[in-house]
Amino acid sequence: MRAALLGLGLLAVGCSPPAPQAVAVDVSCVPESRPLRRLCTVRITDRQTGAAVRGATVTLHADMPSMPMAHSVPPAPAAPGAEPGVYRGVVELEMRGRWVVAVRIAGPVNDQVTHTIDIE
Ligand SMILES: [Cu+2]
């Protein structure tokens, strides 16, 4: 009986947004056409099943930690590609130096990871 009640409790917790560790998020960014343009690829997989996470809304928020309030790069959407669970978007950075891209994920899963880009 006690175990059954505990089980119900866990089910109730399951209704809240999943913990950040529910998904694995892999981010890579490569130069694209212009020096300050980066094409970022975000791959989202379910940690438990390894399945690709489809239907997520992914946005890329770039900022320069060393220059608080100095930049306001508009968030760039990362759109789903042909491969399930893979999203791509382009960030336009504004100067050389270290940038941090916050990758925000919403939809079937909610998570945020950061990715550092150094532009020489
Ligand atoms: Cu700057």
Backbone and ligand atoms as CSV (ligand in chain L), in Angstrom:
chain,resi,resn,atom,element,x,y,z
A,1,MET,N,N,0.843,-1.206,0.000
A,1,MET,CA,C,0.000,0.000,0.000
A,1,MET,C,C,0.872,1.247,0.000
A,2,ARG,N,N,1.834,1.227,0.897
A,2,ARG,CA,C,2.741,2.363,0.984
A,2,ARG,C,C,3.482,2.574,-0.355
A,3,ALA,N,N,3.903,1.464,-0.938
A,3,ALA,CA,C,4.617,1.546,-2.223
A,3,ALA,C,C,3.713,2.134,-3.300
A,4,ALA,N,N,2.440,1.749,-3.272
A,4,ALA,CA,C,1.497,2.258,-4.275
A,4,ALA,C,C,1.343,3.772,-4.131
A,5,LEU,N,N,1.242,4.241,-2.890
A,5,LEU,CA,C,1.110,5.680,-2.653
A,5,LEU,C,C,2.358,6.414,-3.147
A,6,LEU,N,N,3.496,5.830,-2.870
A,6,LEU,CA,C,4.752,6.433,-3.323
A,6,LEU,C,C,4.751,6.544,-4.851
A,7,GLY,N,N,4.258,5.496,-5.474
A,7,GLY,CA,C,4.193,5.476,-6.936
A,7,GLY,C,C,3.328,6.611,-7.454
A,8,LEU,N,N,2.197,6.836,-6.797
A,8,LEU,CA,C,1.308,7.936,-7.196
A,8,LEU,C,C,2.029,9.277,-7.055
A,9,GLY,N,N,2.766,9.401,-5.973
A,9,GLY,CA,C,3.526,10.633,-5.746
A,9,GLY,C,C,4.487,10.893,-6.884
A,10,LEU,N,N,5.153,9.852,-7.314
A,10,LEU,CA,C,6.111,9.996,-8.417
A,10,LEU,C,C,5.397,10.385,-9.700
A,11,LEU,N,N,4.224,9.811,-9.909
A,11,LEU,CA,C,3.457,10.153,-11.103
A,11,LEU,C,C,3.114,11.643,-11.109
A,12,ALA,N,N,2.723,12.141,-9.943
A,12,ALA,CA,C,2.365,13.552,-9.832
A,12,ALA,C,C,3.575,14.422,-10.181
A,13,VAL,N,N,4.736,14.028,-9.686
A,13,VAL,CA,C,5.961,14.781,-9.984
A,13,VAL,C,C,6.231,14.742,-11.489
A,14,GLY,N,N,5.890,13.609,-12.112
A,14,GLY,CA,C,6.126,13.454,-13.542
A,14,GLY,C,C,5.362,14.455,-14.397
A,15,CYS,N,N,4.338,15.081,-13.829
A,15,CYS,CA,C,3.553,16.059,-14.576
A,15,CYS,C,C,4.238,17.420,-14.661
A,16,SER,N,N,5.193,17.686,-13.780
A,16,SER,CA,C,5.902,18.964,-13.828
A,16,SER,C,C,6.967,18.884,-14.924
A,17,PRO,N,N,7.504,20.027,-15.331
A,17,PRO,CA,C,8.510,19.993,-16.407
A,17,PRO,C,C,9.665,19.070,-16.040
A,18,PRO,N,N,10.180,18.327,-17.024
A,18,PRO,CA,C,11.265,17.394,-16.734
A,18,PRO,C,C,12.520,18.103,-16.232
A,19,ALA,N,N,13.284,17.398,-15.450
A,19,ALA,CA,C,14.543,17.959,-14.958
A,19,ALA,C,C,15.460,18.210,-16.146
A,20,PRO,N,N,16.377,19.174,-16.031
A,20,PRO,CA,C,17.271,19.491,-17.152
A,20,PRO,C,C,18.014,18.279,-17.698
A,21,GLN,N,N,18.291,17.313,-16.835
A,21,GLN,CA,C,19.076,16.169,-17.287
A,21,GLN,C,C,18.262,15.180,-18.118
A,22,ALA,N,N,16.983,15.470,-18.347
A,22,ALA,CA,C,16.140,14.548,-19.117
A,22,ALA,C,C,16.633,14.412,-20.552
A,23,VAL,N,N,17.248,15.467,-21.075
A,23,VAL,CA,C,17.724,15.393,-22.445
A,23,VAL,C,C,19.216,15.701,-22.517
A,24,ALA,N,N,19.843,15.138,-23.525
A,24,ALA,CA,C,21.227,15.474,-23.828
A,24,ALA,C,C,21.203,16.468,-24.976
A,25,VAL,N,N,21.915,17.579,-24.811
A,25,VAL,CA,C,21.928,18.614,-25.839
A,25,VAL,C,C,23.367,18.816,-26.304
A,26,ASP,N,N,23.579,18.607,-27.579
A,26,ASP,CA,C,24.910,18.788,-28.146
A,26,ASP,C,C,24.879,19.994,-29.082
A,27,VAL,N,N,25.785,20.934,-28.868
A,27,VAL,CA,C,25.798,22.162,-29.665
A,27,VAL,C,C,27.148,22.312,-30.341
A,28,SER,N,N,27.143,22.609,-31.625
A,28,SER,CA,C,28.395,22.962,-32.290
A,28,SER,C,C,28.116,24.121,-33.246
A,29,CYS,N,N,29.069,25.043,-33.316
A,29,CYS,CA,C,28.901,26.203,-34.187
A,29,CYS,C,C,30.114,26.321,-35.091
A,30,VAL,N,N,29.850,26.577,-36.357
A,30,VAL,CA,C,30.939,26.717,-37.330
A,30,VAL,C,C,30.777,28.037,-38.074
A,31,PRO,N,N,31.917,28.596,-38.551
A,31,PRO,CA,C,31.854,29.845,-39.312
A,31,PRO,C,C,30.972,29.674,-40.535
A,32,GLU,N,N,30.260,30.749,-40.861
A,32,GLU,CA,C,29.391,30.681,-42.027
A,32,GLU,C,C,29.451,31.982,-42.794
A,33,SER,N,N,29.950,31.943,-43.976
A,33,SER,CA,C,30.049,33.028,-44.955
A,33,SER,C,C,30.798,34.281,-44.484
A,34,ARG,N,N,30.428,34.848,-43.353
A,34,ARG,CA,C,31.134,36.040,-42.878
A,34,ARG,C,C,31.813,35.708,-41.551
A,35,PRO,N,N,32.894,36.413,-41.206
A,35,PRO,CA,C,33.664,36.060,-40.006
A,35,PRO,C,C,32.848,36.035,-38.710
A,36,LEU,N,N,31.873,36.920,-38.580
A,36,LEU,CA,C,31.137,36.988,-37.324
A,36,LEU,C,C,29.817,36.213,-37.362
A,37,ARG,N,N,29.617,35.480,-38.423
A,37,ARG,CA,C,28.417,34.658,-38.558
A,37,ARG,C,C,28.744,33.226,-38.196
A,38,ARG,N,N,27.900,32.631,-37.355
A,38,ARG,CA,C,28.142,31.235,-36.993
A,38,ARG,C,C,26.869,30.426,-37.198
A,39,LEU,N,N,27.038,29.288,-37.852
A,39,LEU,CA,C,25.927,28.356,-38.012
A,39,LEU,C,C,25.992,27.344,-36.872
A,40,CYS,N,N,24.966,27.342,-36.047
A,40,CYS,CA,C,24.953,26.463,-34.877
A,40,CYS,C,C,24.005,25.296,-35.098
A,41,THR,N,N,24.501,24.126,-34.770
A,41,THR,CA,C,23.715,22.901,-34.873
A,41,THR,C,C,23.453,22.368,-33.473
A,42,VAL,N,N,22.189,22.166,-33.178
A,42,VAL,CA,C,21.778,21.695,-31.851
A,42,VAL,C,C,21.139,20.323,-32.017
A,43,ARG,N,N,21.681,19.353,-31.317
A,43,ARG,CA,C,21.142,17.994,-31.404
A,43,ARG,C,C,20.560,17.623,-30.047
A,44,ILE,N,N,19.290,17.282,-30.016
A,44,ILE,CA,C,18.615,16.986,-28.755
A,44,ILE,C,C,18.175,15.535,-28.737
A,45,THR,N,N,18.620,14.818,-27.713
A,45,THR,CA,C,18.207,13.419,-27.579
A,45,THR,C,C,17.733,13.155,-26.153
A,46,ASP,N,N,16.796,12.249,-26.029
A,46,ASP,CA,C,16.298,11.803,-24.740
A,46,ASP,C,C,17.394,10.952,-24.081
A,47,ARG,N,N,17.780,11.344,-22.876
A,47,ARG,CA,C,18.872,10.622,-22.222
A,47,ARG,C,C,18.534,9.170,-21.928
A,48,GLN,N,N,17.269,8.931,-21.603
A,48,GLN,CA,C,16.879,7.573,-21.208
A,48,GLN,C,C,16.743,6.648,-22.403
A,49,THR,N,N,16.110,7.134,-23.451
A,49,THR,CA,C,15.823,6.255,-24.583
A,49,THR,C,C,16.788,6.454,-25.746
A,50,GLY,N,N,17.504,7.584,-25.753
A,50,GLY,CA,C,18.396,7.881,-26.864
A,50,GLY,C,C,17.654,8.391,-28.091
A,51,ALA,N,N,16.338,8.547,-27.975
A,51,ALA,CA,C,15.533,8.974,-29.123
A,51,ALA,C,C,15.720,10.460,-29.399
A,52,ALA,N,N,15.658,10.823,-30.669
A,52,ALA,CA,C,15.714,12.225,-31.069
A,52,ALA,C,C,14.484,12.949,-30.549
A,53,VAL,N,N,14.666,14.176,-30.071
A,53,VAL,CA,C,13.538,14.962,-29.568
A,53,VAL,C,C,13.050,15.874,-30.686
A,54,ARG,N,N,11.850,15.585,-31.180
A,54,ARG,CA,C,11.249,16.374,-32.258
A,54,ARG,C,C,10.298,17.404,-31.671
A,55,GLY,N,N,9.997,18.412,-32.477
A,55,GLY,CA,C,8.936,19.351,-32.112
A,55,GLY,C,C,9.315,20.368,-31.059
A,56,ALA,N,N,10.604,20.522,-30.804
A,56,ALA,CA,C,11.020,21.513,-29.802
A,56,ALA,C,C,11.157,22.889,-30.453
A,57,THR,N,N,10.989,23.917,-29.635
A,57,THR,CA,C,11.263,25.276,-30.086
A,57,THR,C,C,12.626,25.654,-29.526
A,58,VAL,N,N,13.554,25.946,-30.426
A,58,VAL,CA,C,14.941,26.189,-30.007
A,58,VAL,C,C,15.342,27.603,-30.417
A,59,THR,N,N,15.849,28.365,-29.461
A,59,THR,CA,C,16.336,29.703,-29.796
A,59,THR,C,C,17.749,29.896,-29.260
A,60,LEU,N,N,18.508,30.692,-30.013
A,60,LEU,CA,C,19.912,30.937,-29.686
A,60,LEU,C,C,20.056,32.385,-29.216
A,61,HIS,N,N,20.518,32.539,-27.996
A,61,HIS,CA,C,20.679,33.870,-27.412
A,61,HIS,C,C,22.176,34.109,-27.191
A,62,ALA,N,N,22.762,34.988,-27.999
A,62,ALA,CA,C,24.208,35.219,-27.906
A,62,ALA,C,C,24.501,36.459,-27.076
A,63,ASP,N,N,25.498,36.329,-26.218
A,63,ASP,CA,C,25.909,37.496,-25.442
A,63,ASP,C,C,27.398,37.391,-25.122
A,64,MET,N,N,27.957,38.525,-24.720
A,64,MET,CA,C,29.373,38.588,-24.401
A,64,MET,C,C,29.511,38.804,-22.897
A,65,PRO,N,N,29.881,37.768,-22.150
A,65,PRO,CA,C,29.936,37.881,-20.686
A,65,PRO,C,C,30.888,38.971,-20.206
A,66,SER,N,N,31.927,39.255,-20.961
A,66,SER,CA,C,32.915,40.249,-20.518
A,66,SER,C,C,32.426,41.683,-20.714
A,67,MET,N,N,31.294,41.837,-21.421
A,67,MET,CA,C,30.774,43.178,-21.689
A,67,MET,C,C,29.284,43.242,-21.358
A,68,PRO,N,N,28.965,43.193,-20.059
A,68,PRO,CA,C,27.547,43.171,-19.689
A,68,PRO,C,C,26.813,44.386,-20.246
A,69,MET,N,N,25.632,44.183,-20.787
A,69,MET,CA,C,24.740,45.218,-21.310
A,69,MET,C,C,25.246,45.879,-22.596
A,70,ALA,N,N,26.406,45.490,-23.071
A,70,ALA,CA,C,26.961,46.167,-24.235
A,70,ALA,C,C,26.320,45.702,-25.539
A,71,HIS,N,N,25.896,44.447,-25.569
A,71,HIS,CA,C,25.342,43.896,-26.801
A,71,HIS,C,C,23.887,43.516,-26.606
A,72,SER,N,N,23.111,43.635,-27.669
A,72,SER,CA,C,21.757,43.079,-27.613
A,72,SER,C,C,21.464,42.385,-28.932
A,73,VAL,N,N,22.118,41.248,-29.102
A,73,VAL,CA,C,21.923,40.456,-30.317
A,73,VAL,C,C,20.531,39.834,-30.264
A,74,PRO,N,N,19.713,40.048,-31.301
A,74,PRO,CA,C,18.378,39.444,-31.274
A,74,PRO,C,C,18.459,37.920,-31.224
A,75,PRO,N,N,17.579,37.278,-30.469
A,75,PRO,CA,C,17.575,35.815,-30.417
A,75,PRO,C,C,17.320,35.249,-31.809
A,76,ALA,N,N,18.055,34.212,-32.151
A,76,ALA,CA,C,17.896,33.582,-33.465
A,76,ALA,C,C,17.209,32.229,-33.301
A,77,PRO,N,N,16.178,31.984,-34.096
A,77,PRO,CA,C,15.553,30.665,-34.025
A,77,PRO,C,C,16.448,29.606,-34.650
A,78,ALA,N,N,16.421,28.413,-34.079
A,78,ALA,CA,C,17.087,27.269,-34.702
A,78,ALA,C,C,15.983,26.339,-35.184
A,79,ALA,N,N,15.922,26.173,-36.497
A,79,ALA,CA,C,14.813,25.426,-37.108
A,79,ALA,C,C,15.163,23.948,-37.245
A,80,PRO,N,N,14.138,23.102,-37.150
A,80,PRO,CA,C,14.388,21.679,-37.345
A,80,PRO,C,C,14.806,21.391,-38.776
A,81,GLY,N,N,15.768,20.506,-38.944
A,81,GLY,CA,C,16.209,20.120,-40.284
A,81,GLY,C,C,15.596,18.794,-40.679
A,82,ALA,N,N,16.170,18.184,-41.687
A,82,ALA,CA,C,15.639,16.911,-42.180
A,82,ALA,C,C,15.864,15.801,-41.157
A,83,GLU,N,N,16.972,15.905,-40.422
A,83,GLU,CA,C,17.296,14.860,-39.455
A,83,GLU,C,C,16.538,15.113,-38.157
A,84,PRO,N,N,15.800,14.125,-37.656
A,84,PRO,CA,C,15.012,14.342,-36.439
A,84,PRO,C,C,15.890,14.711,-35.247
A,85,GLY,N,N,15.429,15.666,-34.473
A,85,GLY,CA,C,16.145,16.046,-33.262
A,85,GLY,C,C,17.297,16.999,-33.510
A,86,VAL,N,N,17.478,17.433,-34.760
A,86,VAL,CA,C,18.565,18.350,-35.089
A,86,VAL,C,C,17.992,19.690,-35.537
A,87,TYR,N,N,18.476,20.760,-34.940
A,87,TYR,CA,C,17.970,22.104,-35.190
A,87,TYR,C,C,19.147,22.987,-35.571
A,88,ARG,N,N,18.920,23.885,-36.527
A,88,ARG,CA,C,20.027,24.747,-36.968
A,88,ARG,C,C,19.601,26.207,-37.032
A,89,GLY,N,N,20.506,27.064,-36.588
A,89,GLY,CA,C,20.237,28.491,-36.656
A,89,GLY,C,C,21.540,29.265,-36.790
A,90,VAL,N,N,21.416,30.500,-37.268
A,90,VAL,CA,C,22.596,31.330,-37.491
A,90,VAL,C,C,22.620,32.472,-36.485
A,91,VAL,N,N,23.747,32.636,-35.797
A,91,VAL,CA,C,23.893,33.791,-34.915
A,91,VAL,C,C,24.844,34.790,-35.556
A,92,GLU,N,N,24.457,36.065,-35.438
A,92,GLU,CA,C,25.288,37.144,-35.971
A,92,GLU,C,C,25.963,37.814,-34.777
A,93,LEU,N,N,27.237,37.584,-34.624
A,93,LEU,CA,C,27.959,38.180,-33.492
A,93,LEU,C,C,28.478,39.550,-33.912
A,94,GLU,N,N,28.871,40.355,-32.946
A,94,GLU,CA,C,29.149,41.765,-33.253
A,94,GLU,C,C,30.609,42.171,-33.147
A,95,MET,N,N,31.424,41.315,-32.585
A,95,MET,CA,C,32.847,41.646,-32.488
A,95,MET,C,C,33.644,40.384,-32.164
A,96,ARG,N,N,34.952,40.526,-32.230
A,96,ARG,CA,C,35.806,39.407,-31.840
A,96,ARG,C,C,35.762,39.235,-30.331
A,97,GLY,N,N,36.173,38.050,-29.877
A,97,GLY,CA,C,36.223,37.807,-28.446
A,97,GLY,C,C,35.406,36.586,-28.079
A,98,ARG,N,N,35.153,36.456,-26.780
A,98,ARG,CA,C,34.420,35.282,-26.291
A,98,ARG,C,C,32.928,35.560,-26.170
A,99,TRP,N,N,32.161,34.755,-26.852
A,99,TRP,CA,C,30.702,34.841,-26.795
A,99,TRP,C,C,30.155,33.585,-26.148
A,100,VAL,N,N,29.054,33.752,-25.468
A,100,VAL,CA,C,28.348,32.596,-24.927
A,100,VAL,C,C,26.952,32.573,-25.538
A,101,VAL,N,N,26.634,31.458,-26.157
A,101,VAL,CA,C,25.307,31.284,-26.743
A,101,VAL,C,C,24.468,30.446,-25.779
A,102,ALA,N,N,23.393,31.052,-25.262
A,102,ALA,CA,C,22.441,30.291,-24.453
A,102,ALA,C,C,21.445,29.657,-25.405
A,103,VAL,N,N,21.387,28.349,-25.383
A,103,VAL,CA,C,20.469,27.609,-26.245
A,103,VAL,C,C,19.249,27.251,-25.406
A,104,ARG,N,N,18.122,27.879,-25.714
A,104,ARG,CA,C,16.901,27.647,-24.945
A,104,ARG,C,C,15.985,26.700,-25.702
A,105,ILE,N,N,15.529,25.707,-24.993
A,105,ILE,CA,C,14.696,24.664,-25.589
A,105,ILE,C,C,13.359,24.636,-24.872
A,106,ALA,N,N,12.288,24.700,-25.649
A,106,ALA,CA,C,10.950,24.628,-25.074
A,106,ALA,C,C,10.105,23.693,-25.920
A,107,GLY,N,N,9.022,23.210,-25.353
A,107,GLY,CA,C,8.133,22.312,-26.075
A,107,GLY,C,C,7.982,21.025,-25.320
A,108,PRO,N,N,8.267,19.896,-25.982
A,108,PRO,CA,C,8.147,18.612,-25.274
A,108,PRO,C,C,9.137,18.527,-24.106
A,109,VAL,N,N,10.229,19.250,-24.211
A,109,VAL,CA,C,11.188,19.329,-23.096
A,109,VAL,C,C,11.578,20.792,-22.911
A,110,ASN,N,N,11.947,21.137,-21.697
A,110,ASN,CA,C,12.417,22.491,-21.430
A,110,ASN,C,C,13.808,22.389,-20.837
A,111,ASP,N,N,14.725,23.106,-21.442
A,111,ASP,CA,C,16.097,23.035,-20.960
A,111,ASP,C,C,16.843,24.256,-21.473
A,112,GLN,N,N,17.976,24.508,-20.890
A,112,GLN,CA,C,18.861,25.537,-21.428
A,112,GLN,C,C,20.298,25.099,-21.227
A,113,VAL,N,N,21.070,25.204,-22.289
A,113,VAL,CA,C,22.494,24.899,-22.176
A,113,VAL,C,C,23.256,26.081,-22.762
A,114,THR,N,N,24.522,26.210,-22.417
A,114,THR,CA,C,25.313,27.294,-22.983
A,114,THR,C,C,26.456,26.713,-23.811
A,115,HIS,N,N,26.833,27.482,-24.806
A,115,HIS,CA,C,27.915,27.075,-25.688
A,115,HIS,C,C,28.829,28.286,-25.899
A,116,THR,N,N,30.112,28.075,-25.717
A,116,THR,CA,C,31.062,29.171,-25.828
A,116,THR,C,C,31.687,29.218,-27.218
A,117,ILE,N,N,31.746,30.426,-27.770
A,117,ILE,CA,C,32.398,30.625,-29.077
A,117,ILE,C,C,33.491,31.668,-28.905
A,118,ASP,N,N,34.692,31.315,-29.295
A,118,ASP,CA,C,35.793,32.265,-29.263
A,118,ASP,C,C,36.089,32.708,-30.690
A,119,ILE,N,N,36.007,33.999,-30.929
A,119,ILE,CA,C,36.316,34.515,-32.261
A,119,ILE,C,C,37.624,35.300,-32.196
A,120,GLU,N,N,38.591,34.837,-32.960
A,120,GLU,CA,C,39.906,35.456,-32.897
A,120,GLU,C,C,39.987,36.654,-33.830
L,1,CU,CU,CU,31.700,43.061,-26.980
